[in-house]
């Protein structure tokens, strides 16, 4: 992990602690999917700046991003428990973004960390809706992932 990410994460830790203590806060699920959507927005914006990325890839990433943003808004705005299928779609799209983006960026970059953080948060998001799945080793813990995603935008 590079120093810039750690410094940003450390700067946000007190704010994150205060958010955890707030009453009537949005659900953890809504917070997590919103963090994923905003983190991926920042990562994809940086990918667009790479001249060698084909326009078809950028178009596909834009479509993925639109889907994640729409689904995250739906989850965040839900007055009752969101549909499991909506959250599962977010997870599928995040995996698709990761498989598209990670080969394009060097390991240790901010974009790589942001995308890995989104992927690392997926098991926690799925657990929040009561869906368990195969748990592959994740690069970050859920708390680390939240801090990285919050620092990304």
C-alpha positions as semicolon CSV with decimal commas, in nm:
position;residue;x (nm);y (nm);z (nm)
1;X;0,000;0,000;0,000
2;X;0,146;0,335;-0,081
3;X;0,204;0,610;0,169
4;X;-0,052;0,848;0,019
5;X;-0,335;0,600;0,075
6;X;-0,225;0,535;0,432
7;X;-0,202;0,906;0,509
8;X;-0,547;0,970;0,366
9;X;-0,690;0,677;0,555
10;X;-0,529;0,794;0,880
11;X;-0,672;1,143;0,831
12;X;-1,021;1,001;0,787
13;X;-1,010;0,762;1,083
14;X;-1,140;1,018;1,339
15;X;-1,425;1,116;1,107
16;X;-1,511;0,753;1,049
17;X;-1,516;0,696;1,424
18;X;-1,758;0,983;1,472
19;X;-1,981;0,852;1,195
20;X;-1,998;0,516;1,372
21;X;-2,125;0,685;1,689
22;X;-2,399;0,886;1,522
23;X;-2,760;0,795;1,590
24;X;-3,011;0,753;1,309
25;X;-2,725;0,705;1,066
26;X;-2,792;0,538;0,734
27;X;-2,769;0,162;0,742
28;X;-2,424;0,009;0,712
29;X;-2,538;-0,149;0,386
30;X;-2,638;0,187;0,237
31;X;-2,311;0,342;0,354
32;X;-2,105;0,057;0,211
33;X;-2,267;0,053;-0,133
34;X;-2,242;0,431;-0,153
35;X;-1,871;0,410;-0,067
36;X;-1,823;0,144;-0,336
37;X;-2,000;0,357;-0,596
38;X;-1,804;0,673;-0,511
39;X;-1,473;0,488;-0,493
40;X;-1,528;0,326;-0,832
41;X;-1,630;0,662;-0,977
42;X;-1,292;0,804;-0,874
43;X;-1,101;0,498;-0,998
44;X;-1,272;0,496;-1,337
45;X;-1,212;0,870;-1,375
46;X;-0,840;0,801;-1,332
47;X;-0,850;0,509;-1,578
48;X;-0,997;0,743;-1,840
49;X;-0,680;0,952;-1,814
50;X;-0,464;0,663;-1,937
51;X;-0,414;0,720;-2,311
52;X;-0,357;0,353;-2,393
53;X;-0,698;0,240;-2,260
54;X;-0,918;0,150;-2,558
55;X;-1,236;0,353;-2,600
56;X;-1,444;0,032;-2,593
57;X;-1,305;-0,041;-2,246
58;X;-1,389;0,311;-2,128
59;X;-1,742;0,274;-2,266
60;X;-1,784;-0,059;-2,084
61;X;-1,651;0,089;-1,760
62;X;-1,896;0,379;-1,793
63;X;-2,182;0,128;-1,830
64;X;-2,063;-0,064;-1,524
65;X;-2,033;0,258;-1,327
66;X;-2,384;0,371;-1,424
67;X;-2,523;0,036;-1,307
68;X;-2,341;0,051;-0,972
69;X;-2,445;0,412;-0,913
70;X;-2,812;0,340;-0,993
71;X;-2,819;0,031;-0,773
72;X;-2,636;0,209;-0,487
73;X;-2,887;0,495;-0,504
74;X;-3,170;0,245;-0,492
75;X;-3,022;0,072;-0,186
76;X;-2,944;0,403;-0,012
77;X;-3,295;0,534;-0,075
78;X;-3,475;0,218;0,036
79;X;-3,711;0,265;0,328
80;X;-3,716;-0,108;0,394
81;X;-3,465;-0,384;0,330
82;X;-3,337;-0,354;-0,028
83;X;-3,390;-0,635;-0,273
84;X;-3,123;-0,901;-0,247
85;X;-3,100;-0,907;-0,627
86;X;-3,002;-0,538;-0,635
87;X;-2,716;-0,592;-0,393
88;X;-2,607;-0,907;-0,575
89;X;-2,602;-0,709;-0,900
90;X;-2,372;-0,452;-0,737
91;X;-2,139;-0,736;-0,636
92;X;-2,137;-0,880;-0,988
93;X;-2,064;-0,544;-1,146
94;X;-1,784;-0,469;-0,898
95;X;-1,624;-0,802;-0,990
96;X;-1,657;-0,713;-1,360
97;X;-1,498;-0,372;-1,301
98;X;-1,213;-0,537;-1,113
99;X;-1,146;-0,787;-1,390
100;X;-1,141;-0,503;-1,643
101;X;-0,943;-0,244;-1,446
102;X;-0,682;-0,441;-1,251
103;X;-0,487;-0,559;-1,559
104;X;-0,463;-0,194;-1,673
105;X;-0,301;-0,048;-1,362
106;X;0,019;-0,123;-1,173
107;X;0,002;-0,297;-0,838
108;X;0,030;-0,053;-0,550
109;X;-0,138;0,231;-0,740
110;X;-0,424;0,431;-0,593
111;X;-0,661;0,291;-0,857
112;X;-0,557;-0,066;-0,777
113;X;-0,608;-0,007;-0,404
114;X;-0,949;0,153;-0,462
115;X;-1,074;-0,132;-0,680
116;X;-0,931;-0,393;-0,442
117;X;-1,104;-0,211;-0,154
118;X;-1,438;-0,231;-0,336
119;X;-1,387;-0,603;-0,394
120;X;-1,274;-0,654;-0,034
121;X;-1,592;-0,491;0,098
122;X;-1,821;-0,724;-0,100
123;X;-1,829;-1,011;0,154
124;X;-1,939;-0,767;0,426
125;X;-2,205;-0,620;0,197
126;X;-2,335;-0,964;0,109
127;X;-2,339;-1,064;0,477
128;X;-2,545;-0,753;0,554
129;X;-2,824;-0,891;0,333
130;X;-2,787;-1,241;0,471
131;X;-2,612;-1,394;0,170
132;X;-2,298;-1,589;0,229
133;X;-2,071;-1,717;-0,037
134;X;-1,729;-1,852;-0,101
135;X;-1,484;-1,632;0,080
136;X;-1,161;-1,591;-0,108
137;X;-0,884;-1,408;0,075
138;X;-0,941;-1,035;0,048
139;X;-0,665;-0,777;0,025
140;X;-0,822;-0,549;0,287
141;X;-1,043;-0,590;0,592
142;X;-1,388;-0,427;0,567
143;X;-1,275;-0,136;0,788
144;X;-0,960;-0,080;0,580
145;X;-1,167;-0,099;0,261
146;X;-1,413;0,161;0,392
147;X;-1,129;0,400;0,475
148;X;-0,964;0,357;0,134
149;X;-1,294;0,405;-0,050
150;X;-1,377;0,713;0,157
151;X;-1,036;0,861;0,076
152;X;-1,068;0,787;-0,296
153;X;-1,319;1,054;-0,385
